Amino acid sequence: MNRAQSDSIGVILLVAVISLTITTTGVVVLTEWQSGIDQGPVASIDSEITPINVTLGHRGGDVLYPQNTTIHLIGADEEISLDEPLEPGTSLSREFDRLDGTIELLVVYDPR
């Protein structure tokens, strides 16, 4: 009777060791994979759009540089280019011909 209990404990320990090994390997692989992904700048942008004006406020995060950041107004077929870096605490305002309908603001980072 003592032997059955030893076999059960051995199986439980073996399953625990295998589970721990698989979990550790998965964590290492996912960490390496995540570190290999080139992520662009992270910024908090507030926007205000009126029919004739678009204002963007950089509330925090990384600086957005003109050479790799473009701002699109989808639905208005307009594109905003930055003249100088957009730093946290600064804002940018652009006037347009009258904007009608629904407008979507898209900030694109292109590292090329």
Residue pairs with C-beta under 8 A, 6 or more apart in sequence:
38 111
40 68
40 109
40 111
41 61
41 62
41 63
41 64
41 69
41 109
42 61
42 62
43 58
43 59
43 60
43 61
43 62
43 64
43 86
43 88
43 107
44 58
44 59
44 60
44 61
45 56
45 57
45 58
45 59
45 107
46 56
46 57
46 59
47 54
47 55
47 56
47 57
47 105
48 54
48 55
48 57
49 55
49 73
49 99
49 103
49 105
50 99
51 98
51 99
51 100
52 95
52 96
52 97
52 98
52 99
53 93
53 94
53 95
53 96
54 73
54 80
54 93
54 94
54 96
54 105
55 91
55 92
55 93
56 71
56 80
56 86
56 91
56 92
56 93
56 105
57 90
57 91
58 64
58 86
58 87
58 88
58 89
58 90
58 91
58 92
59 88
59 89
60 88
61 88
63 85
63 86
63 87
63 88
64 82
64 85
64 86
64 107
64 109
65 82
65 85
66 81
66 82
66 83
66 84
66 85
68 109
68 110
68 111
68 112
69 82
69 86
69 107
69 108
69 109
69 110
70 79
70 80
70 81
70 107
70 108
70 110
71 79
71 80
71 81
71 82
71 105
71 106
71 107
71 108
72 78
72 79
72 80
72 105
72 106
72 108
73 79
73 80
73 96
73 99
73 103
73 104
73 105
73 106
74 103
74 104
74 105
74 106
75 101
75 102
75 103
75 104
76 96
76 99
76 101
76 103
78 96
78 99
80 92
80 94
82 92
86 92
